[in-house]
Amino acid sequence: MTSARVGRPAPADVRTVTCVGAGVIGGGWVAYFLARGYRVVAWDPAEDAEQRLRHLVSAAWPALTELGLADGASLEHLTVEHDLATACAQADFVQESAPEDLELKRALLARIDAATPVEVVISSSTSGYAMSEMQTACAHPERTVVGHPFNPPYLIPLVEVVGGAATSPEAVAWASDFFRHTGKSVITMEREVPGFIANRLQEALWREALHMVAAGEATVEQIDLSITDGPGLRWPVHGPMLTFHLAGGQGGMAHMLDHFGPSLQSPWTRLVAAELTPALRDAVVDGCDREADGRSIDDLVAERDRGVIAILRALGRA
Ligand SMILES: NC(=O)c1ccc[n+]([C@@H]2O[C@H](COP(=O)([O-])OP(=O)(O)OC[C@H]3O[C@@H](n4cnc5c(N)ncnc54)[C@H](O)[C@@H]3O)[C@@H](O)[C@H]2O)c1
């Protein structure tokens, strides 16, 4: 049942955020919203969800504290509810981060929609589904949007916002304003594209990497080193377009394209996805284990967080 409110709260008036699904991404959102001073209500059907969530939030808190907590931010402001409807009824904003399964999301969004005050915007963390496909069972699809984050949502600024066929432009604008108000960097997309913008780009890179591992052309370690000690160092400063603008010297992108364009036909080939054979799966998994070299996931998370904070600080974007 939806209850009527006197209009949608202004983005700056949001006090309570409900996070549905509390795994890697949902937990990251919980940590982020707590650090920004919100009251957060979480719901996740897994038996061990609360324990996993509190572990994730505790692991993220040192990084968030180092970056600076909002006034009044506290771990005490997290409530884990055991009933979805109770969690949604309290929301000024809902962020859904359940598993990437279209039928599951369609049914879940309908349940969230039925339990959330009708003016409240509902956002999905989906990595690639169009909201048009997910909102079909909602009674109020006009307030459903995609708010696609990056792991970890508590440190990576970008959120891609896009509506579906039945979403109102006002809800898309509201969600964009709200994420911006919380401190996020927002791309508001005019149209739905599978994988949005950033995932299409990172999946293209990954697709090429999987082909190279499958063909024995490069190891997992070489692929990672090729980015961390190569182009990856430039990307936090300039994206791939401005990076190549500089590759053209004083002639910029025009010279880059005129000079290198013909020879780029070969690396520009659009490969089809590599077949995910058991052998390729094992090669990638084994390679990652070798590269981790005894570092646990918690060790790697801490290492990543320290590094991302250092980069954001160095660039004056913390
Ligand atoms: N992992 C990433 O890097 C990443 C990045 C951006 C977006 N996303 C998206 O975020 C969403 C969550 O992905 P994740 O990586 O956190 O997955 P995850 O497996 O870590 O977490 C999913 C959580 O959802 C819970 N869950 C299971 N069934 C549920 C249901 N019916 N309702 C609500 N919760 C349920 C699980 O218990 C689990 O805690 C997906 O849509 C994914 O595409 C993931």
The ligand as an SDF file (V2000), in Angstrom:
LIG
                    3D

 44 48  0  0  0  0  0  0  0  0999 V2000
   29.5140   -5.4000   -8.0390 N   0  0  0  0  0  0  0  0  0  0  0  0
   29.6680   -4.3220   -8.7920 C   0  0  0  0  0  0  0  0  0  0  0  0
   30.8020   -3.9100   -9.1190 O   0  0  0  0  0  0  0  0  0  0  0  0
   28.4680   -3.5270   -9.2430 C   0  0  0  0  0  0  0  0  0  0  0  0
   28.6700   -2.2070   -9.7150 C   0  0  0  0  0  0  0  0  0  0  0  0
   27.5670   -1.4320  -10.0690 C   0  0  0  0  0  0  0  0  0  0  0  0
   26.2860   -1.9760   -9.9880 C   0  0  0  0  0  0  0  0  0  0  0  0
   26.1200   -3.2570   -9.5520 N   0  0  0  0  0  0  0  0  0  0  0  0
   24.7470   -3.7650   -9.4440 C   0  0  0  0  0  0  0  0  0  0  0  0
   24.3570   -3.7460   -8.0830 O   0  0  0  0  0  0  0  0  0  0  0  0
   23.3970   -4.7900   -7.8430 C   0  0  0  0  0  0  0  0  0  0  0  0
   23.8670   -5.6510   -6.6930 C   0  0  0  0  0  0  0  0  0  0  0  0
   25.0980   -6.2540   -7.0690 O   0  0  0  0  0  0  0  0  0  0  0  0
   26.1730   -6.7040   -5.9600 P   0  0  0  0  0  0  0  0  0  0  0  0
   27.4690   -6.7780   -6.6700 O   0  0  0  0  0  0  0  0  0  0  0  0
   26.0340   -5.8850   -4.7360 O   0  0  0  0  0  0  0  0  0  0  0  0
   25.6540   -8.1910   -5.6630 O   0  0  0  0  0  0  0  0  0  0  0  0
   25.8400   -9.0460   -4.3050 P   0  0  0  0  0  0  0  0  0  0  0  0
   25.6420  -10.4570   -4.6790 O   0  0  0  0  0  0  0  0  0  0  0  0
   27.0940   -8.6470   -3.5880 O   0  0  0  0  0  0  0  0  0  0  0  0
   24.6170   -8.5580   -3.3980 O   0  0  0  0  0  0  0  0  0  0  0  0
   23.2920   -8.8200   -3.7000 C   0  0  0  0  0  0  0  0  0  0  0  0
   22.5250   -8.7890   -2.3900 C   0  0  0  0  0  0  0  0  0  0  0  0
   21.1440   -8.9010   -2.6830 O   0  0  0  0  0  0  0  0  0  0  0  0
   20.5500   -9.7580   -1.7360 C   0  0  0  0  0  0  0  0  0  0  0  0
   19.3420  -10.3370   -2.2880 N   0  0  0  0  0  0  0  0  0  0  0  0
   19.1070  -11.5860   -2.7900 C   0  0  0  0  0  0  0  0  0  0  0  0
   17.8320  -11.6930   -3.2080 N   0  0  0  0  0  0  0  0  0  0  0  0
   17.2340  -10.5030   -2.9570 C   0  0  0  0  0  0  0  0  0  0  0  0
   15.9410   -9.9900   -3.1400 C   0  0  0  0  0  0  0  0  0  0  0  0
   14.9660  -10.7240   -3.6800 N   0  0  0  0  0  0  0  0  0  0  0  0
   15.6930   -8.7180   -2.7390 N   0  0  0  0  0  0  0  0  0  0  0  0
   16.6540   -7.9450   -2.2070 C   0  0  0  0  0  0  0  0  0  0  0  0
   17.9070   -8.3710   -1.9960 N   0  0  0  0  0  0  0  0  0  0  0  0
   18.1990   -9.6240   -2.3830 C   0  0  0  0  0  0  0  0  0  0  0  0
   21.6310  -10.7930   -1.4240 C   0  0  0  0  0  0  0  0  0  0  0  0
   21.3950  -11.4000   -0.1540 O   0  0  0  0  0  0  0  0  0  0  0  0
   22.8880   -9.9320   -1.4430 C   0  0  0  0  0  0  0  0  0  0  0  0
   23.1800   -9.4060   -0.1690 O   0  0  0  0  0  0  0  0  0  0  0  0
   23.2350   -5.5310   -9.1670 C   0  0  0  0  0  0  0  0  0  0  0  0
   22.1420   -5.0150   -9.8530 O   0  0  0  0  0  0  0  0  0  0  0  0
   24.5360   -5.1970   -9.8810 C   0  0  0  0  0  0  0  0  0  0  0  0
   24.4090   -5.2820  -11.2840 O   0  0  0  0  0  0  0  0  0  0  0  0
   27.1690   -4.0410   -9.1700 C   0  0  0  0  0  0  0  0  0  0  0  0
  1  2  1  0
  2  3  2  0
  2  4  1  0
  4  5  1  0
  4 44  2  0
  5  6  2  0
  6  7  1  0
  7  8  2  0
  8  9  1  0
  8 44  1  0
  9 10  1  0
  9 42  1  0
 10 11  1  0
 11 12  1  0
 11 40  1  0
 12 13  1  0
 13 14  1  0
 14 15  2  0
 14 16  1  0
 14 17  1  0
 17 18  1  0
 18 19  2  0
 18 20  1  0
 18 21  1  0
 21 22  1  0
 22 23  1  0
 23 24  1  0
 23 38  1  0
 24 25  1  0
 25 26  1  0
 25 36  1  0
 26 27  1  0
 26 35  1  0
 27 28  2  0
 28 29  1  0
 29 30  1  0
 29 35  2  0
 30 31  1  0
 30 32  2  0
 32 33  1  0
 33 34  2  0
 34 35  1  0
 36 37  1  0
 36 38  1  0
 38 39  1  0
 40 41  1  0
 40 42  1  0
 42 43  1  0
M  CHG  2   8   1  16  -1
M  END
$$$$
